[in-house]
Amino acid sequence: MALLPYVDESKASEKTREILGNTPRKMNVARMMANASDAVFHNFSRLGNSLLTKGKLNAKLREIAILRTAKVSSSVYEWTQHVPIARAVGVSEAQIAAMDNWEPAACFDEIERLVLRFTDEIARNVKGRHETLRALEKHLGAGEIVELIMSIGFWGMVARVLETTEVDLEDFAGKMNLLEGRSKS
């Protein structure tokens, strides 16, 4: 059971109820985050939605970074919810299985390995190494790299809230694509 209560939707603003209604099956992560002020929750939701649906960064690379962030953060909820998205955007079963110990795995190409290395550096040390950033620049534009950093940071923050408050996994967790039913606002 979560250590903090989920938002009382009967006391939430109309906009917060609308956002929760657009969240697939009223996911517990959204119900926990909705405890924040309306301005914070609404903008949190917009940023997450934008990173998932409107960014320049290749979706497969984004999901590789999110899965690795979930592993580094030991976030079972985040991992469970993002595996179906990762599959949907082309992350292979071998790649998913190798997330714990990706370095010796042969299933990642050069750019994927750079994304994993960069994710480890940022998730563990806040700052990515210059050498890794320069290597990424051979494959990605500045906008994509910034979105990669933002994705690592955003889902790292989400993992910290999930793990600290012990948000409950839903019965349907990991059995759906989180992008279905997401608000485009």
N, C-alpha and C positions, 0 to 999 in steps of 0.2 A: 504494500500500500504506500502511495506517495507520502512523503514527509510534509508536504504542504497541500492544502486543499486545491482542487481544480476550481477555476472561476465559476461563480454562481451565475449562470447565464440569465437568470431572471433579474439579476441586478446589473447586468452588463449593458453597455450602450447599444443602440441599434446597429451602429457600424461594426462593433465587435461581434454581435450576434450574426451579422451578415457574413463577416469574415469566417467565423466558426462554421457557419452553414455552407460555405464554399470549400471548407476543408474536408477531404474525403472522410466520411464516417466519423466526424468530430474526433479527430486524433487527440490523444492525451497530451502530446507535446504542445499542440495549439491551445488546449484547455489550460495547461499550466502557464504558458507564456502570456495568456490573456489576463493573468493577474496583474501584469504591469499596467501602467497608465494607458489610456486609449492611444495617445500619441505614440508612445513607445511600441505598443503591440501592433498598431496599424502599420507603422514604418518598418518594424521587424518583419511583418508578413509581406510587405511590398518588396523589401530587399531579398528575402528568401525566394519569393516567386520570380523576381527579376533574374536572380542568379540561375534559377532552374529553367526558366523558359525564354529569356530574352537576351542572354549574354552572347558574346563573341566566342568565348571559349568552347571548344569541342566538347559535347556532352559526355563522351566516353572518358576523356581526360578529366573532366570535372568529377565524374563519379568515381574514378580511380582515386582521385585526391580525397574525396569524401569518405570512401571506404577505408583508406589508409588512416585518415584523421580519426575515424571511429575506432580503429584498432589501437592507434597510439593513445587515444583517450579512454580506452576500455569501455566504450559506450555500446552496450548490447542493443539498446533501443535504436540508436542511430544506425548501427550496422544492419539490424533486422529490417528496418524500414527502407534502407537504400539498396539492399541487394536486388530487389525486383527492378528498381530503376536502372541499376547498373546493367543487369541482364538485358533490359529493353533497349539500351543504347549501345550494346555490343561488347560489354565486358564479358569475357568467356568464363566458363566454370573453372577452368584451370587458373585463370587470373584471380578469381574470387578466392579460390582455395589457397593461393599463394600469398595473400595479403599479409599474413603473419610474418612470413619470412621470404620477402620478395627478392632479395638480392641474388641468391643463387638460382632463382627460377628462370627458366628459358622462355617462358610464355609472354614476356613483355618486350616490346621493341624499344628502340633507343629513346624516343620521346616519352614513352610511358615510364621508362626507368628514370628519366630526368624528373618527371612529375612526381614520382614516388620519392626520390631523393630530396627534392625541394620540399615536398610535404613533410617528410621526416624532420628536415632542418627547421622549418617554420613551426610545426606543431610542437617540437621539443625545445627549440631554442629561440623562438620568436623571429629570428632573422635568418633568412636564407644566405648561403655562402655566395660570394661574388662569382666564383667559378661555376656554380650551378646556374645562377642567373644568366651568365654569359652563354653557357651552353644552351639554355632554353631559348635565348634570343635567336639562335640559328633556326629554330622551328616555329616560334610563336612571336606575334607582334606584341608591342607594349600593352595594348588593351587586353589581350588574352592573358598575359602574365599578371597584370593587375587583377583581373577577374579570378585567376587561379589563387593568388594570395588572399583575395577577399573570400573566396569559397573555403579555403582552409581555415581562415579566421572565423567566418560565420558558423560553419559546422563545428568548429572547435568550441565556440561559445555555446552553441546549442548542446553539445555533449556535456559541457560543464553544468548547465542547468539541469539536464536530464539526470546526470549521475548524482548531483548534489541533492536534488529533490526526490530522487528515486521514482521518477515517472514510470507508471505501470505500462507494460506492453499490452496492447489490446488483443483480444482473441483472434482478430483478423490480421495481426501484425505480420508483415513480410509476405502476405498473400495477395497483394494488390500493387498496382502501379500508382505511386503517390502523385503523379502528374495528372491523373484523371480527376476531373472535377475541380482543378485548381482555378482560382480566380485569375483573370488576366489583368486585373487592375494593379 
